[in-house]
Amino acid sequence: MERLWSPWRLAYVTGQTGDKARCVFCDAADPSPDPSGQDSLVLVRGERSYVILNLYPYNNGHLMVVPNRHIASLVETTDDERTEMMAFARDAEIALGEAYQPQGINVGINLGRPAGAGIIDHIHIHLVPRWTGDTNFMSVVGATRVLPEDMHETVARLKPIFERLKGHREPSTPPKTINAEHAEHAEKP
């Protein structure tokens, strides 16, 4: 019998995720070192938001763009927060494209528990790299995801790309994206 080892999920599946009154995104927004190690999943920080790996990913590279402020909806964001979050979402598309060459990327915001939000009081944007066939019998029958890359390896792969992009918001050459074949039809700024 084969075994899938994923010890990081124990706290999640047993409901032992710490103080329920605390917000994991607010904790991660604090740039001081976190004894739980969650800050090690932060890929890049801006003035108003940051990018963090999802601790319970759908696929390797599943990340989130999160505002520093504890707010539940887009309505509550400022223009500056939305601008920075979208810039980070764009950077995430570039970083995921460079690091993983996905065939697609899901980008989404789940507002409220019925919409699928796991953390309902702190808005965040999910970006999930996708490949044809990434849903297999383990996901469908066993309700289990198989992730071939350790999260620390994912951080090591993505963090340098985000740091480079943060320093150069406008790349000198068009980034490799999943729709690169349509780049010539893109509107020029």
N, C-alpha and C positions, 0 to 999 in steps of 0.2 A: 504494500500500500504506500502510495506517495503522500507526503505531508507538505502542506503549504505553511510556512512560518511567517506570521505577521504579528509580532508582539505589540506593536504600536496600537493595534485595534482593541486590546483587552479592556482598557479604560472605557472605550466607547461601547462595546457590547455588554459590559457589566454595569453600565450606568455610573461608573466611578470617574467622572470627568471633573471632579473638584467642586468648588463652591458654585452652586447653581446661580447665585446672585451676581457673580462676576461675569463680565463679558470677555470672551477670548480675544475678540478683535480689539477691544480697548486695551487689554493686557499687551497684545502684540504691537499696538501703536506706540507704546512706551519704548523709547530707544535704549533704555538702561537694560543691562543683562537680566534675563529671565531665568530663574533657577530651574523651571520646567523644561527649558531648552526650546520653547516655541519660537523665541526670537531668532533662532538659528534657521528657521524656515522662511524668514523675511528675505526677499530677493533684492529689493530696492526700496528706499524711502524718499518721499518728496516732502514738500512743506505741508501739504494737506491730506495726503493719502500715501498708501504703500502697497506693494505687491507681495503676497505670501503664498506659499504652497498650501494646498488643501491637505489637512492632516488625514482625511479619509477620502482619498482621491478616487475618481472614476477611472482614470488612466494616468500613466506616468506623465508628468508635466501639467496636471490639473492645478491651476492656480487661481487666485482671486485678487481683484483690485478692491481695496477697502479704504474708505475715508477714515481719517484719524478721529473725527468727531463721532460720538454715539448717536446716530440718527437712523431712522427706520425706513425712509422712503426718498425717492428722487425729489419730491416736492420740498423736502427739508434741506437739500443741498444748496450751496451757494454757486454762483457762476464759476468762481475760481476752483471750487471742489470738483464740479463736473468737468471743467476743462482739464484739470490735472488727471482725474480718473480716466478720461477718454484718451489722454496722451499715454498713460500707462497701459491702457487696454491695447492701444496701437502698438506700443513697444512689446507687449506680450505676444501679439500676433507675429511680430518680426522675430522675437526670441524663440518662440515655439517653432516657427518655420525653419530657422537656422539650426536649432538644436535637434529637432525630431523629424523634420520633413513630413508633417502630417498631411493626409489627403483632405482633411477638413478640420475646422475648429468650431465647436459650439461656444457661443458667447451668450450669456444670459444673466438675468436678474430675477430672483424669485421673491416676490413681495407677498408676505403672509404665508402661514403654514399650509393652507389649501393649495397654494401655488408651488409648494415644494421647499419652502425656506426651512432650513434646519436651525438657523439663528435668525429669529424674526425681528429683533429690535436693532440690528446694525446692518444696514444695507451693504451689499458687496456684489461685484460683478464676477461671475465664473467664466473662465476660459478653459475649455477641455479639448486637447488635441484628439483627433479621431482618425481612424484608419478603417478601410473596408474590412469587415470580418473581425473587428475588435470586440464584438459581442459573441461569445461562444457558449458552449454547453455549461461551463462553470457559472457564467452569469445568469443564463436562462434557467437552468435546472437547479443548480446549487446555490443561487443567490449569492455568489462569491466572485469577487474580482481577483484576477491574478495579475500582479504588477511585477514585471521583471527587473525593475531598477529600484534600488534602495533610495529613500528620500534624500539622504545626504549626497548621493551621487547626482541626483536631480538638481539639488542646490548648486553643486560644483559645476554642473553643465550650464545652468541658466544664469547664475549670478553675474559672471563676467560679461555676458551679453547685455544684461540690464544696465550694469554700470557703464558700459561703453555707450549704450543708447541714451542714457540719462545725460551724459556729457555732450552728446551730439544729437539733439532732438530731430534735426533734419539730416538724414543720411545723404552722403554725396552721391551714392549710387542707389537705384531703386532696390529695396529689400526683396529677397526671395519670399514670395508669399504663395499661398495655395492657388491663387488666381493670377499668377505671373503672366500667363498667356494673354490676359486681358489688359495688361498694364498700358499698352499703347493706346487704349481707348479711354484711359483714366483722365479725368479733368485735371489740368495743370493749375497749381495755386497761383 
